[in-house]
């Protein structure tokens, strides 16, 4: 760990500012508080004190060291507090400009350092960065609370909010005001002073615990590869996979043996290929039990329990029965009952599909000479075999048509050009945080620069699992900034000298994450707080899922899906098989997501008393078991995509999907209904792309989400296209197991 430099002294650049609660006098004069105190406006030093001088204000990673972060965070917080103090001390009565817009302008330095720092802790962390994360996260939580829970600041915000009908605000200005007011109320502005102090304490502890949870899950995933003694135990894997296993074992201190690294989900990608059932079972159980106390150093059970207890206690302070009711205040679905009813209508047909598919797989095992019923570690091996036979689909043969650079440039970018007129230019002059990151300038249809796009595709130990999108710079007309966006994936990297081929799942993920990027690139907001993907959690996945549809559009496929040796375009017959096969095995593919979403809701629905009673690791196990059994699904055969003990989406920092993992299902409903609209209106055309951009992709968080969808589709969303696409309703099924 590097030694950190002491924080530079902050220089004062203004006179004293006054703090504390403001009141209105009769006659409407805004009075200064009687208990005002001074606070010096501050100015930062170091790299993050000013905008970058690179194009688009992109971060210059050649000038940033780990020693920069703590001073920059501390300065950024001090500056923002002084900026807020100046707003509070303004002797003028509160207006939209001097209070709401002024608040929007605070925290620029803090935003710069936070965006870079948290990008790296996710995509390319180190022990030093992890230590900084542990130290700074509770401080950031306390800092946010000091603003959101300041009574004097809230008094000004509320004064503007209460007079909003007479202010003549634009739609976006009204939304900003309402969001700021709702955010402060949700933070606890209407609570008593004693209750606000309780909220602050809870938030601080949650910040520490969720950071620890995330770090421990990463350690559990990276620190527990499956070790086997012989190559024979890995029969079925490719020569390249066996060599990689030998290399990993040597790196882990087991020369002469073989190691398989864990991935973030319960199921593991190499399970279907492994012929040795004992090896399959060992790999699956290692994944399933990675953080549940088998190795005490990785045990996350009490972290999860404490997080759940703190959240339910916090919800109770707001008069809410549980964390889900509190957390969903700004979601499209709004209430837990809405999300639960939506999911539960899928359970009967899904459970029946699971039972039917399990019987089919057990029969296939018997035909193969096995005398056992299918278990989770067997499922994909036999499901893939039946799928290959039924649809004559060879996954390895499919991969040969998907070369990563062509998937991105000739596929993803090509679709964006046809729909929106975008063009892309690879950059070699923009510094990156890892040599594997690619950078592109994105040009709009009129030739103007739209933004900057970073693509970080490959798996590495310093990167957390999964795939995601975020911004280094947010779009804002107020600041004149254009979006600087990054996509992060976890594709296994080919050996040096080998062509980088990817699975169709990886193709889908690449299109998916670029859907998020488009949402950010097309942002057209005055205010950063409402820009791009600053939308409800159960809406933000919608544009990304829609973008997946173009991965198999014939005009797009012909441009990128070419055999890496022969250059032959992928046969449409193979594409039809891919699409037909996509409805196969929904009992598992869909079931593990539904189970995870329902498990999330079980944790989020705990009352304070029930949460506090889960006070031992064994009770965590018992709660999860009972919760899963109550779902009505075949969870012993189809476990959730994530168990509680490694469910980063809901227990890590930031845990944006807590009481919100259902969002993937909710937005799939919006996605499938939108695909229906595109198909009904001519598919891949500029007119359709421009319409979708105008009604959805450019709107950010500026309007009601149901209204936004109806402006696009001309109708309210319908769940039927989703169920049909999953082969769970209508005419979608193609036979047993679909």
C-alpha positions in Angstrom: 0.0 0.0 0.0 1.3 3.4 -0.9 1.8 6.1 1.7 -0.7 8.9 1.2 0.4 12.5 1.0 -1.1 14.7 3.7 -4.1 16.7 2.5 -3.0 20.2 1.2 -4.2 23.1 3.2 -7.4 24.6 1.7 -7.2 28.2 0.8 -10.0 30.6 1.7 -11.4 32.6 -1.3 -14.5 34.3 0.2 -15.9 35.9 3.2 -17.7 34.0 5.9 -20.9 32.2 5.0 -23.8 31.8 7.4 -25.2 28.4 8.4 -28.4 27.1 10.1 -32.1 27.1 9.9 -33.8 29.9 8.0 -37.3 31.1 8.7 -39.8 33.4 6.9 -41.1 36.4 8.7 -44.6 37.8 8.3 -44.5 40.0 5.2 -42.4 37.4 3.3 -38.9 38.7 4.2 -36.4 35.9 4.5 -34.5 36.3 7.8 -31.0 35.2 8.6 -30.9 32.5 11.4 -30.2 33.6 14.9 -27.6 30.9 15.4 -25.6 31.5 12.2 -22.0 30.5 12.1 -19.2 31.1 9.6 -17.8 28.7 7.1 -15.0 29.5 4.7 -15.4 28.9 1.0 -12.6 26.7 -0.1 -10.6 26.0 -3.3 -9.0 22.7 -4.2 -5.5 21.7 -5.3 -4.1 18.7 -7.1 -5.3 16.9 -10.3 -9.0 16.8 -9.5 -9.2 20.5 -8.6 -10.0 21.5 -12.2 -11.5 19.9 -15.3 -9.2 17.8 -17.4 -7.5 19.4 -20.3 -8.1 16.3 -22.5 -10.8 16.2 -25.2 -14.3 15.9 -23.6 -12.7 16.5 -20.2 -11.7 12.8 -20.2 -9.6 11.8 -17.1 -5.9 11.8 -17.7 -4.9 8.5 -16.1 -1.2 9.3 -16.7 -1.5 12.1 -14.1 -3.4 10.3 -11.4 -1.9 8.3 -8.6 -3.5 6.5 -5.7 -2.0 9.2 -3.4 -4.3 11.8 -5.1 -7.6 10.3 -4.0 -7.9 10.9 -0.2 -6.8 14.6 -0.5 -9.1 15.1 -3.4 -12.1 13.5 -1.6 -11.4 15.5 1.5 -11.1 18.8 -0.5 -14.1 18.0 -2.6 -16.3 17.4 0.5 -15.0 20.6 2.1 -15.6 22.7 -1.0 -19.1 21.3 -1.4 -20.0 22.0 2.3 -18.8 25.6 1.8 -20.8 25.9 -1.4 -23.9 24.7 0.4 -23.2 27.0 3.4 -23.2 29.9 1.0 -26.6 28.9 -0.4 -28.0 28.8 3.1 -26.5 32.1 4.0 -27.8 33.9 1.0 -29.8 36.9 2.5 -32.1 36.8 -0.6 -35.3 34.8 -0.3 -35.0 31.3 -1.8 -35.6 31.1 -5.6 -35.3 28.4 -8.1 -32.0 29.9 -9.3 -30.3 30.8 -6.0 -31.3 27.5 -4.3 -32.1 24.6 -6.6 -29.8 25.6 -9.5 -27.2 26.7 -7.0 -27.3 23.2 -5.4 -27.0 21.6 -8.8 -23.8 23.5 -9.3 -22.2 22.3 -6.0 -19.7 19.4 -5.7 -17.9 19.6 -9.0 -14.5 18.5 -7.6 -16.1 15.8 -5.5 -17.9 14.5 -8.6 -14.7 14.4 -10.6 -12.7 12.3 -8.1 -15.7 10.0 -7.3 -16.4 9.1 -10.9 -12.8 8.1 -11.6 -12.2 6.4 -8.2 -15.3 4.2 -8.3 -14.7 3.3 -11.9 -11.4 1.9 -10.9 -12.5 0.1 -7.8 -15.0 -1.7 -10.0 -12.9 -2.3 -13.1 -9.2 -2.3 -12.1 -8.8 -2.2 -8.3 -5.8 -2.7 -6.1 -5.2 -3.3 -2.4 -4.5 0.4 -2.1 -7.7 1.4 -3.8 -9.7 -1.1 -1.6 -8.2 0.4 1.5 -9.1 3.9 0.4 -12.6 2.7 -0.4 -13.0 1.3 3.1 -11.8 4.6 4.6 -13.6 7.0 2.4 -17.1 5.3 2.0 -18.4 6.1 5.5 -17.1 9.7 5.1 -18.9 10.2 1.9 -22.1 8.8 3.4 -21.8 11.2 6.3 -21.0 14.1 3.9 -24.2 13.3 1.9 -26.2 13.2 5.0 -24.8 16.5 6.2 -26.3 18.1 3.1 -29.5 16.2 2.6 -30.4 16.4 6.3 -29.5 20.1 6.9 -32.7 21.8 8.2 -31.6 25.2 7.0 -31.0 24.0 3.5 -34.3 22.0 3.4 -36.2 25.1 4.6 -35.0 26.9 1.4 -35.7 24.0 -0.8 -39.2 23.5 0.7 -40.0 27.2 0.2 -39.3 26.9 -3.5 -41.1 23.6 -3.7 -44.2 25.0 -2.0 -44.4 27.9 -4.5 -43.6 25.8 -7.6 -47.0 26.3 -9.2 -46.4 30.0 -9.6 -42.8 30.0 -10.8 -43.4 29.3 -14.5 -40.8 26.5 -14.6 -40.1 24.3 -17.6 -40.8 20.6 -17.5 -37.1 19.8 -16.7 -36.9 22.6 -14.1 -40.0 21.3 -12.4 -38.6 17.8 -12.4 -35.3 18.9 -10.9 -37.1 20.8 -8.1 -39.4 17.8 -7.3 -36.4 15.4 -7.4 -34.4 17.5 -5.0 -37.3 17.9 -2.6 -38.2 14.2 -2.8 -34.5 13.2 -2.3 -34.2 15.3 0.8 -37.5 14.0 2.2 -36.4 10.5 1.5 -33.1 11.2 3.2 -35.0 12.3 6.3 -35.5 16.0 6.1 -39.0 15.8 7.7 -37.8 13.6 10.6 -37.1 14.9 14.0 -33.6 15.9 14.9 -33.1 12.7 17.0 -34.5 10.6 14.1 -32.1 12.3 11.6 -29.2 11.5 13.9 -30.3 7.8 13.9 -30.5 7.9 10.1 -27.0 9.3 9.9 -25.6 6.6 12.1 -27.4 3.9 10.1 -26.1 5.3 6.8 -22.6 5.4 8.1 -22.6 1.8 9.2 -24.3 0.6 6.0 -21.6 2.3 4.0 -18.9 0.4 5.9 -20.7 -2.9 5.8 -21.7 -2.8 2.1 -18.2 -1.9 1.1 -16.9 -4.8 3.2 -19.5 -7.2 1.6 -18.4 -6.3 -1.9 -14.7 -6.7 -1.1 -15.2 -10.0 0.7 -17.3 -11.4 -2.2 -14.6 -10.5 -4.6 -12.0 -12.2 -2.4 -14.2 -15.3 -2.1 -14.6 -15.4 -5.8 -10.9 -14.8 -6.7 -9.5 -16.7 -3.7 -11.2 -20.1 -4.1 -10.5 -21.7 -7.5 -11.4 -25.4 -7.8 -8.1 -27.3 -7.6 -7.9 -30.8 -9.2 -4.9 -33.1 -9.5 -5.1 -34.4 -13.0 -6.0 -33.3 -16.5 -8.3 -36.3 -16.7 -10.6 -34.7 -14.2 -11.0 -31.9 -16.7 -12.0 -34.1 -19.6 -14.3 -32.3 -22.0 -12.5 -29.0 -21.8 -10.6 -27.6 -24.7 -6.8 -27.8 -24.8 -6.7 -24.0 -24.3 -8.9 -24.3 -21.2 -6.8 -27.1 -19.7 -3.6 -25.0 -20.3 -5.3 -22.0 -18.7 -6.2 -24.2 -15.7 -2.6 -25.4 -15.4 -1.3 -21.8 -15.6 -3.8 -20.6 -13.0 -2.9 -23.5 -10.6 0.8 -22.5 -10.9 -0.1 -18.9 -10.2 -2.0 -19.9 -7.1 0.9 -22.0 -5.8 -0.2 -25.5 -7.0 2.3 -26.3 -9.8 1.5 -29.5 -11.6 -2.2 -29.2 -10.8 -5.1 -27.5 -12.4 -7.4 -24.7 -11.3 -10.7 -23.3 -12.5 -11.5 -19.8 -11.4 -15.0 -19.0 -10.1 -17.3 -16.5 -11.9 -19.7 -14.2 -10.2 -22.9 -16.2 -10.8 -24.1 -19.5 -9.2 -23.8 -21.4 -12.5 -20.3 -21.6 -13.9 -19.5 -21.4 -17.6 -17.3 -24.5 -17.8 -19.8 -26.9 -16.2 -21.5 -28.0 -19.4 -18.2 -29.1 -21.0 -16.9 -31.1 -18.0 -17.5 -34.9 -18.5 -16.5 -35.9 -15.0 -19.6 -35.6 -12.8 -17.5 -35.4 -9.6 -15.6 -32.4 -11.0 -18.9 -30.8 -12.0 -20.4 -31.2 -8.6 -17.3 -29.9 -6.9 -17.2 -26.8 -9.1 -20.8 -26.1 -8.6 -20.8 -26.5 -4.8 -17.6 -24.4 -4.5 -19.5 -21.6 -6.3 -22.7 -22.1 -4.4 -20.9 -22.2 -1.0 -18.2 -19.7 -1.7 -19.2 -17.2 1.0 -21.4 -19.1 3.4 -18.8 -20.1 6.1 -17.1 -23.2 4.6 -14.0 -20.9 4.7 -14.6 -18.5 7.6 -12.5 -15.7 6.0 -15.0 -15.4 3.2 -18.2 -15.7 5.3 -20.6 -12.9 4.4 -23.7 -14.1 6.2 -23.6 -11.8 9.2 -22.8 -8.9 6.9 -25.9 -9.6 4.9 -28.0 -10.0 8.1 -26.7 -6.8 9.6 -27.3 -4.8 6.4 -30.9 -6.1 6.2 -31.5 -5.2 9.8 -30.2 -1.7 9.4 -32.2 -1.1 6.3 -35.5 -2.3 7.9 -34.7 -0.1 11.0 -34.1 2.9 8.7 -37.4 2.2 6.9 -39.2 2.2 10.2 -37.9 5.6 11.1 -39.8 6.8 8.0 -43.0 5.0 9.0 -42.6 2.4 6.3 -43.3 -1.3 7.1 -40.1 -2.6 5.4 -37.1 -1.6 3.3 -38.9 -2.4 -0.1 -41.7 0.1 0.7 -39.1 2.7 1.6 -36.7 2.1 -1.3 -39.2 2.0 -4.1 -40.5 5.5 -3.7 -39.0 6.7 -7.0 -39.4 3.5 -9.1 -41.6 3.1 -12.0 -43.4 0.3 -10.2 -43.6 2.4 -7.1 -44.9 -0.3 -4.7 -43.5 -3.7 -3.7 -47.0 -5.2 -4.4 -46.8 -4.1 -8.0 -43.5 -5.7 -8.6 -44.5 -8.9 -6.7 -47.7 -9.3 -8.5 -45.9 -8.8 -11.8 -43.4 -11.6 -11.0 -45.9 -14.0 -9.3 -48.1 -14.2 -12.4 -45.1 -15.9 -14.1 -44.5 -18.5 -11.3 -47.1 -21.2 -12.2 -46.1 -21.7 -15.8 -42.4 -21.3 -14.9 -42.6 -23.9 -12.2 -44.3 -26.3 -14.5 -41.7 -25.7 -17.2 -38.9 -26.4 -14.6 -40.5 -29.7 -13.6 -41.1 -30.7 -17.3 -37.5 -29.8 -18.2 -36.1 -31.6 -15.2 -37.9 -34.8 -16.3 -36.6 -34.4 -19.8 -33.0 -34.0 -18.6 -33.2 -37.0 -16.2 -34.5 -39.0 -19.2 -31.5 -37.9 -21.2 -29.1 -38.8 -18.4 -30.7 -42.3 -18.3 -30.2 -42.6 -22.1 -26.6 -41.7 -21.5 -26.2 -44.6 -19.0 -26.6 -42.6 -15.9 -28.7 -43.8 -12.9 -29.3 -40.4 -11.2 -31.7 -37.6 -11.5 -30.6 -34.3 -12.8 -29.0 -31.9 -10.3 -27.9 -28.2 -10.9 -24.4 -29.2 -11.8 -25.8 -31.5 -14.5 -28.4 -29.3 -15.9 -26.6 -27.3 -18.5 -24.5 -30.2 -19.7 -27.7 -32.1 -20.7 -29.8 -29.1 -21.6 -27.0 -28.0 -24.0 -26.8 -31.5 -25.5 -30.6 -31.6 -26.1 -30.6 -28.1 -27.5 -27.7 -29.0 -29.9 -29.6 -32.1 -31.0 -33.0 -30.5 -31.3 -31.7 -27.4 -33.0 -28.6 -28.8 -34.5 -26.7 -26.0 -32.9 -23.0 -26.3 -32.2 -21.9 -23.5 -29.8 -18.3 -23.8 -30.7 -19.2 -23.5 -34.4 -21.3 -20.4 -33.6 -18.4 -18.7 -31.8 -16.3 -18.9 -34.9 -18.5 -16.2 -36.5 -18.2 -13.8 -33.6 -14.8 -12.0 -33.5 -14.9 -9.4 -30.7 -13.6 -6.4 -32.6 -16.0 -7.0 -35.4 -18.9 -7.6 -33.0 -18.3 -4.1 -31.6 -17.3 -2.1 -34.7 -19.1 -3.9 -37.5 -22.1 -5.0 -35.4 -22.9 -2.7 -32.4 -21.6 0.4 -34.1 -23.2 -0.5 -37.4 -26.6 -0.9 -35.9 -26.2 2.5 -34.2 -25.3 4.0 -37.6 -28.3 2.6 -39.3 -30.7 3.6 -36.5 -29.3 6.9 -35.4 -26.7 7.9 -38.0 -23.8 7.6 -35.5 -20.2 7.1 -36.6 -17.1 6.1 -34.6 -13.4 6.8 -34.7 -10.8 4.8 -32.7 -8.5 6.9 -30.5 -5.0 6.1 -29.5 -4.2 9.4 -27.9 -6.6 9.2 -24.9 -5.0 7.7 -21.8 -6.7 4.6 -20.4 -6.7 2.9 -16.9 -5.7 -0.5 -18.4 -4.0 -1.5 -21.6 -7.0 -3.6 -22.7 -9.3 -0.6 -22.8 -10.4 0.8 -26.3 -11.5 4.4 -26.8 -13.7 5.9 -29.6 -15.0 9.3 -30.4 -18.7 9.1 -31.2 -20.0 11.5 -34.0 -23.7 12.4 -34.4 -25.6 12.1 -37.6 -24.7 15.7 -38.5 -21.0 15.1 -38.0 -20.7 16.9 -34.7 -18.9 15.2 -31.8 -21.4 13.5 -29.5 -19.2 12.1 -26.9 -16.4 9.7 -26.0 -16.8 5.9 -25.5 -14.5 3.5 -23.6 -14.7 -0.3 -24.0 -13.2 -2.5 -21.4 -14.1 -6.1 -22.5 -11.8 -8.6 -20.7 -12.0 -10.5 -17.4 -9.2 -10.0 -14.9 -8.7 -10.5 -11.1 -8.8 -6.7 -10.5 -12.3 -6.4 -11.9 -15.6 -7.3 -10.2 -17.9 -9.8 -12.0 -20.6 -8.9 -14.4 -21.0 -6.1 -16.9 -21.9 -2.4 -16.5 -21.9 1.1 -17.9 -21.2 4.4 -16.3 -19.9 7.9 -17.0 -16.5 9.7 -16.4 -18.3 12.9 -17.5 -22.0 13.5 -17.5 -23.8 15.5 -20.2 -25.1 18.9 -19.1 -26.1 21.9 -21.2 -25.6 24.0 -18.1 -21.9 23.1 -18.0 -21.5 22.6 -21.7 -20.2 19.0 -21.1 -20.6 16.1 -23.4 -20.8 12.5 -22.1 -17.7 10.4 -21.6 -19.0 6.8 -21.1 -17.5 3.4 -20.4 -18.7 -0.1 -20.9 -17.2 -2.9 -18.8 -17.5 -6.6 -19.6 -16.0 -9.8 -18.3 -15.1 -11.8 -21.5 -12.3 -14.4 -21.0 -9.3 -13.2 -22.9 -7.9 -15.3 -25.7 -4.3 -16.6 -25.4 -1.7 -14.3 -26.9 -1.7 -14.6 -30.7 -5.1 -16.2 -30.8 -8.1 -14.6 -32.4 -10.5 -13.2 -29.8 -13.7 -15.1 -30.4 -16.8 -14.7 -28.1 -20.0 -16.6 -27.4 -23.3 -15.4 -28.5 -24.1 -14.6 -24.9 -21.1 -12.2 -25.0 -22.4 -10.7 -28.2 -25.7 -10.1 -26.5 -24.0 -8.5 -23.5 -22.0 -6.2 -25.8 -25.1 -5.0 -27.5 -26.8 -4.7 -24.1 -24.2 -2.5 -22.5 -24.0 -0.3 -25.5 -27.7 0.2 -25.2 -26.9 1.8 -21.8 -24.1 3.8 -23.6 -26.6 5.1 -26.1 -28.9 6.2 -23.3 -26.0 8.2 -21.9 -24.7 9.5 -25.3 -28.1 10.8 -26.3 -28.7 12.7 -23.1 -30.0 16.1 -23.8 -30.6 17.7 -20.5 -29.7 21.1 -18.9 -29.1 19.5 -15.5 -26.6 16.8 -14.8 -28.8 15.3 -12.1 -31.5 14.3 -14.7 -29.1 13.5 -17.6 -29.0 10.2 -19.5 -29.2 7.1 -17.4 -30.3 9.1 -14.3 -33.6 7.3 -14.3 -35.5 4.9 -12.0 -33.8 1.6 -11.3 -36.7 -0.3 -12.9 -36.5 1.8 -16.1 -32.7 2.1 -16.7 -32.3 -1.5 -18.0 -35.0 -1.0 -20.6 -33.0 0.8 -23.4 -30.1 -1.6 -22.9 -32.4 -4.7 -23.4 -34.0 -3.2 -26.5 -30.6 -2.7 -28.1 -30.1 -6.5 -27.8 -32.7 -7.1 -30.6 -30.3 -5.8 -33.2 -27.7 -8.5 -32.5 -29.7 -10.9 -34.7 -31.2 -8.4 -37.2 -30.3 -9.8 -40.6 -28.9 -6.5 -41.9 -26.6 -6.2 -38.8 -25.6 -9.8 -38.8 -24.5 -9.8 -42.4 -22.1 -6.9 -41.5 -20.4 -8.4 -38.5 -21.0 -12.1 -38.1 -18.3 -13.5 -40.4 -16.3 -16.7 -40.0 -12.9 -15.6 -38.6 -11.0 -17.9 -41.1 -13.1 -18.0 -44.2 -14.9 -14.6 -44.0 -18.2 -16.4 -44.8 -21.3 -14.6 -43.4 -23.1 -16.6 -40.7 -25.8 -18.7 -42.4 -29.3 -17.5 -41.7 -30.2 -21.1 -40.9 -27.8 -20.9 -38.0 -29.3 -17.6 -36.8 -32.8 -19.1 -36.9 -31.5 -21.9 -34.8 -30.0 -19.5 -32.3 -33.3 -17.6 -32.0 -35.3 -20.8 -31.8 -32.9 -22.2 -29.2 -33.3 -19.0 -27.1 -36.7 -20.2 -25.9 -35.2 -23.5 -24.8 -34.3 -24.2 -21.2 -36.3 -21.3 -19.8 -36.9 -23.3 -16.7 -33.3 -22.5 -15.7 -32.4 -19.4 -17.7 -35.5 -17.5 -16.6 -36.0 -19.4 -13.4 -32.7 -18.4 -11.8 -33.4 -14.7 -12.4 -36.9 -14.9 -11.1 -35.7 -16.8 -8.0 -33.0 -14.1 -7.4 -35.5 -11.3 -7.8 -38.0 -12.9 -5.4 -35.2 -13.6 -2.9 -34.2 -10.0 -3.0 -37.8 -9.0 -2.2 -37.9 -11.5 0.7 -34.9 -9.7 2.3 -36.4 -6.3 1.5 -39.7 -7.2 3.1 -38.4 -8.0 6.5 -39.8 -6.0 9.4 -37.3 -4.6 11.9 -38.3 -7.3 14.4 -37.9 -10.1 11.9 -34.6 -8.8 10.6 -33.2 -8.3 14.1 -34.0 -12.0 14.8 -31.7 -13.2 12.1 -28.7 -12.9 14.4 -26.5 -15.9 13.7 -25.1 -17.4 10.5 -27.3 -20.4 10.9 -30.4 -18.2 10.9 -29.2 -16.5 7.7 -29.1 -20.0 6.1 -32.5 -20.9 7.5 -34.1 -17.6 6.3 -32.7 -18.0 2.8 -33.9 -21.6 2.7 -37.4 -20.8 3.9 -37.6 -17.8 1.5 -36.6 -20.0 -1.5 -39.0 -22.8 -0.5 -41.9 -20.3 -0.4 -41.3 -19.1 -3.9 -43.1 -22.0 -5.5 -40.3 -22.8 -7.9 -38.0 -25.8 -8.1 -35.1 -24.1 -6.3 -33.2 -27.2 -5.4 -32.9 -27.9 -9.2 -32.8 -24.2 -10.2 -31.1 -22.2 -7.5 -31.1 -18.4 -7.7 -28.6 -16.7 -10.0 -27.0 -15.3 -6.9 -27.4 -16.6 -3.3 -27.6 -14.1 -0.5 -24.0 -14.6 0.4 -22.7 -13.3 -2.9 -25.6 -11.2 -4.1 -23.6 -8.0 -4.8 -26.5 -6.4 -6.6 -28.4 -6.0 -3.3 -25.8 -6.1 -0.5 -22.8 -4.3 -1.9 -21.9 -0.6 -2.1 -23.5 0.8 -4.1 -26.4 -1.6 -3.8 -28.6 0.0 -6.5 -30.6 -3.1 -7.0 -31.7 -3.7 -3.4 -35.5 -4.2 -3.6 -34.9 -3.8 -7.3 -33.5 -6.9 -8.8 -37.0 -7.4 -10.3 -36.0 -4.5 -12.6 -34.4 -6.9 -15.1 -37.8 -8.6 -15.5 -39.9 -5.4 -15.4 -37.7 -3.8 -18.1 -37.8 -7.0 -20.1 -41.6 -6.5 -20.3 -41.0 -3.0 -21.7 -38.3 -4.3 -24.0 -40.3 -7.1 -25.5 -43.3 -4.8 -26.1 -40.9 -2.3 -27.7 -39.5 -4.9 -30.0 -43.0 -5.7 -31.1 -43.4 -2.0 -32.0 -40.2 -2.0 -34.0 -41.2 -5.1 -35.9 -44.6 -3.6 -36.6 -43.1 -0.4 -37.9 -40.4 -1.6 -40.2 -37.5 -2.6 -37.9 -34.0 -1.1 -38.4 -34.7 2.3 -39.9 -33.5 5.8 -39.2 -37.1 6.9 -38.8 -37.7 4.3 -36.0 -34.3 5.1 -34.4 -34.9 8.8 -34.4 -38.4 8.3 -32.9 -37.0 6.1 -30.1 -34.2 8.6 -29.5 -36.7 11.5 -29.3 -39.2 9.8 -27.0 -37.0 7.6 -24.8 -33.2 7.8 -25.2 -32.9 11.6 -25.0 -35.3 12.2 -22.2 -33.2 11.2 -19.2 -35.1 11.4 -16.0 -37.2 14.4 -16.9 -40.7 12.8 -17.1 -43.0 10.1 -15.9 -41.8 6.7 -17.2 -45.2 5.4 -18.2 -45.8 8.5 -20.2 -42.4 8.2 -21.8 -43.2 4.6 -22.9 -46.6 5.6 -24.2 -45.1 8.5 -26.2 -42.9 5.9 -27.9 -45.2 2.9 -28.3 -48.6 4.6 -28.4 -49.8 2.2 -25.7 -49.3 1.1 -22.2 -46.8 -1.7 -21.7 -48.1 -5.3 -22.0 -46.5 -8.4 -20.4 -47.7 -10.8 -23.1 -44.9 -10.3 -25.6 -42.4 -11.1 -22.9 -44.1 -14.3 -21.8 -44.4 -15.4 -25.5 -40.7 -14.6 -26.1 -39.8 -16.7 -23.1 -41.9 -19.6 -24.4 -44.2 -19.3 -21.4 -47.4 -18.2 -23.0 -49.2 -17.9 -26.3 -47.7 -19.5 -29.3 -44.1 -19.2 -28.2 -43.5 -22.8 -27.2 -42.1 -25.2 -29.7 -42.5 -28.4 -27.8 -41.5 -30.1 -24.6 -39.0 -28.1 -22.6 -39.6 -24.8 -24.4 
